[in-house]
Each structure stands twice: as C-alpha cells, then as structure tokens.
C-alpha cells in the first residue's frame, strides 16, 4: 500500500546495512524489532516502505535515532567518525526477519 508513493530505486538505497550488535540482538529478542543503518535523509515512511518491499514483512512501527560521530585521534592527526542514523523497525506479531544468512 505505501510502497507506491516512493521511487523503488530510492527505496533500495534507504537501508544501508543491518546493525548486528549485542544491543540490537537483545532488542530483537525482546520486542521483535530489527535495527538498520539508514541514509541521513531517510524518513520514517520511506524506511517502512523499504523494509516491506525488500523483506516482504509487515511493519508495526519505526523509531529513528541520530548518533553524532565522535572525534578520534590517531597519533597527531584528528579524524571524525561519520554521523549515523539508525532505524529500529518493530515488526507485526508473528512476523520474522532472518538477517543471519542461514537458510531456514
């Protein structure tokens, strides 16, 4: 229903990568939510449409977090990590998303 409003090429780029960390795994087990790294300018409706299009699941809700990049030093040079926008995608009850890569 919502996938029609957006350009499909854009939706394929919205999700940058899944975030697989201890925190993301705990959230996945507790509240049936998957964590993705998304584009800086991605909107909630775009993220929802992208997840539904790519994984064929129904999405219940989305929370988005912007994390500022830290300044890091390496010897004399100073560098900066990129800002990261994370999307916590809550799936409908009974829906499942397999990111581990093993065939079920």
VOKEPA-165267 format. One record per residue: x, y, z of N, C-alpha, C, CB in turn. Coordinates in steps of 0.05 Angstrom, whole numbers. Atoms other than C-alpha are relative to their C-alpha. Glycine has a CB too. Example, Ala and Ser with C-alpha at 12.3 -4.5 7.8 and 13.67 -1.06 7.14 Angstrom:
BEGIN
n_xx/n_yy/n_zz/ca_xx/ca_yy/ca_zz/c_xx/c_yy/c_zz/cb_xx/cb_yy/cb_zz
18/-24/0/246/-90/156/18/24/0/-20/1/25
-16/-24/-1/273/-21/143/-15/22/14/9/9/-29
//
This chain:
BEGIN
n_xx/n_yy/n_zz/ca_xx/ca_yy/ca_zz/c_xx/c_yy/c_zz/cb_xx/cb_yy/cb_zz
16/-24/0/0/0/0/17/25/0/-18/0/24
-16/-24/-2/54/51/19/24/0/-19/9/4/28
-23/2/18/107/26/-30/-5/16/-26/6/-29/-6
6/-13/25/71/61/-88/9/29/0/-29/-1/-5
-6/-29/-2/87/132/-63/30/6/-6/-7/10/27
-29/-6/2/163/124/-68/12/-13/-24/14/-10/25
-16/11/22/213/111/-123/14/-25/9/20/22/-11
-12/25/-8/236/39/-120/30/0/2/-9/-23/-18
-29/-3/0/308/56/-136/10/14/26/10/15/-24
-6/-14/-25/309/104/-77/-3/-19/24/-17/25/3
5/18/-23/279/52/-30/22/-21/3/-27/-14/-4
-21/20/-2/333/2/-48/26/12/13/7/-10/-28
-23/-13/-11/385/53/-24/-4/10/29/9/23/-17
6/-11/-26/350/75/40/13/-16/23/-31/1/5
-12/17/-21/373/15/82/29/-4/-7/-15/-27/3
-29/2/6/449/19/85/10/-28/8/16/22/14
-9/26/-10/463/-42/129/-15/-7/25/31/1/6
11/8/-25/434/-83/185/21/4/22/-11/-30/0
-18/-3/-22/464/-68/253/-2/-26/17/-6/26/17
0/25/-16/484/-133/288/20/4/23/9/-24/-18
-16/-5/-24/508/-117/358/-15/-14/23/4/30/5
13/12/-24/493/-142/428/-26/14/6/19/1/24
24/-16/-6/443/-86/439/-22/-6/-20/7/30/1
20/5/21/408/-98/372/-12/-28/3/13/3/-27
10/28/-4/403/-173/387/-19/-1/23/23/-19/4
18/0/-23/372/-160/455/-26/12/-7/13/15/24
25/-14/8/321/-112/425/-16/-18/-18/6/26/-14
14/18/18/305/-163/371/-14/-22/15/21/-12/-20
13/21/-15/291/-217/422/-23/10/17/21/-14/17
20/-10/-19/252/-173/470/-25/11/-14/13/22/16
23/-14/11/208/-132/424/-5/-4/-30/3/30/5
4/6/29/211/-164/354/7/23/-18/-29/-10/-4
-8/-23/16/249/-105/326/27/-6/-13/1/25/17
-26/3/14/306/-103/275/12/27/-3/-4/-14/-29
-14/-26/1/359/-49/273/15/3/-27/19/3/23
-14/-5/25/384/-18/208/15/27/1/-20/1/-23
-13/-26/5/434/36/190/-14/11/-25/32/-3/-4
14/-11/23/397/83/142/13/26/-9/-30/5/8
-10/-26/11/412/144/99/-7/22/19/-11/5/-28
5/-23/-17/417/210/136/-26/14/-5/23/21/-3
25/-14/6/357/239/100/-24/-18/-4/4/17/-26
22/18/2/313/178/103/-23/7/19/9/-30/4
23/-6/-17/242/189/130/-12/-26/10/-21/17/-15
13/25/-11/201/140/172/-17/-14/-21/-17/8/24
16/15/20/151/126/116/17/-13/-22/-19/20/-14
-18/12/19/209/113/68/12/-25/11/22/20/-8
-12/24/-12/242/65/116/-20/-22/2/11/7/28
21/20/-2/177/29/128/-5/-13/-28/-27/12/10
5/10/27/164/22/53/23/-17/-10/-5/23/-20
-24/15/8/236/-2/41/1/-27/13/25/16/6
-1/26/-14/233/-56/94/-22/-19/-10/-3/4/31
22/16/10/165/-80/70/6/-10/-28/-26/15/1
-6/7/27/189/-81/-2/22/-22/-1/9/24/-17
-23/18/2/256/-116/10/-3/-26/14/24/14/10
2/24/-16/237/-167/63/-28/-12/1/9/6/28
27/11/2/162/-178/49/-11/-6/28/0/-25/-17
12/2/-27/142/-167/122/-17/25/5/23/-3/22
16/-24/-7/91/-120/154/12/13/24/-30/-8/5
-14/-15/-21/119/-65/198/-21/13/18/17/22/-13
18/-11/-20/85/-43/262/7/29/6/0/-16/26
-9/-27/-6/127/18/278/29/4/-4/-8/7/29
-28/-6/5/193/54/269/9/22/19/5/8/-29
-13/-21/-16/238/92/317/26/7/-14/4/-9/30
-24/-8/14/295/132/289/18/15/20/-6/18/-25
-20/-13/-18/359/154/326/22/11/-17/11/-21/21
-24/-12/13/412/202/301/23/0/20/-6/29/-10
-23/1/-17/480/188/331/22/18/-12/10/-29/4
-21/-17/10/533/242/325/26/-15/-1/3/25/18
-25/13/3/601/219/301/20/10/21/11/3/-28
-19/-8/-19/657/220/352/26/10/-14/7/-23/19
-26/-8/9/723/256/343/21/-19/11/6/30/8
-20/19/-8/780/207/345/28/10/-8/-5/-28/-11
-28/-8/7/856/218/347/15/-25/-7/13/15/23
-19/22/7/907/174/313/27/13/-2/-9/-14/-27
-25/-14/-1/975/199/333/-5/30/0/18/-8/-24
4/-29/1/978/273/312/-25/8/-16/24/12/-12
23/-7/16/921/270/263/-26/-4/14/1/-15/-27
26/2/-12/850/282/284/-20/-7/-22/-8/27/14
20/9/19/794/246/248/-27/1/13/6/-28/-11
27/0/-11/719/243/256/-16/-23/-12/-14/27/-6
18/21/9/671/184/252/-24/13/-13/-7/-19/22
24/-10/13/610/193/208/-23/0/20/-7/-17/-25
25/1/-14/543/211/237/-16/-24/-10/-16/27/-4
14/24/7/498/150/238/-30/4/7/11/-25/14
29/0/-5/422/147/231/-9/-29/2/-16/16/-22
9/27/-4/393/83/260/-30/-1/0/12/-12/26
29/4/-1/323/56/250/-6/-26/14/-12/0/-29
9/24/-14/292/8/299/-28/-6/-11/-1/4/31
25/7/14/238/-27/258/-14/-22/16/6/-9/-29
16/20/-15/185/-63/300/-18/-14/-19/-16/14/23
17/16/18/151/-119/263/-26/-8/13/16/-25/-10
26/10/-10/79/-143/270/4/-26/14/-21/-3/-23
-2/26/-14/69/-202/318/-2/-23/-20/-21/-3/22
1/23/19/84/-267/282/18/3/-24/-28/-5/-9
-18/-5/22/129/-234/231/29/-5/9/-4/30/-11
-28/5/-7/202/-253/228/18/8/-23/4/-30/6
-19/-9/20/263/-226/192/26/-13/5/3/31/-1
-25/16/-5/324/-271/183/23/15/-13/-3/-28/-11
-23/-14/10/388/-230/176/26/-16/2/3/26/15
-25/14/-5/438/-283/197/11/-14/-25/-5/-20/22
-11/11/26/443/-311/126/-4/-30/-3/28/7/-2
3/29/3/430/-384/142/-29/-6/-10/5/-14/27
26/7/12/373/-417/103/-17/-15/22/4/-18/-25
18/12/-21/313/-436/146/-13/-25/-11/-21/21/9
//
